[in-house]
């Protein structure tokens, strides 16, 4: 499996969708505000996805000027792999 979590970043919040493999969504799409409590919940979701797939998913997000900055900072602090699409 090649798990990924896609973030559609906007001002103050992101839409989240996980995929276990290409074209295999995991769970439902959800919204996440860029605040510590919701980022902590997002981290738990990433760990849950890791338990299901056997590997930590990479987080894929687009560069959005500065809107993605809090998410990137959090991911870096937690050691979570990510890729920014430009």
Secondary structure by P-SEA (a helix, b strand, c coil): cbbbbbbbccccbbbbbbbccccccccccccccccaaaaaaaaaaaaaaaaaccbbbbbbbccccccaaaaaaaaaaacccccccc
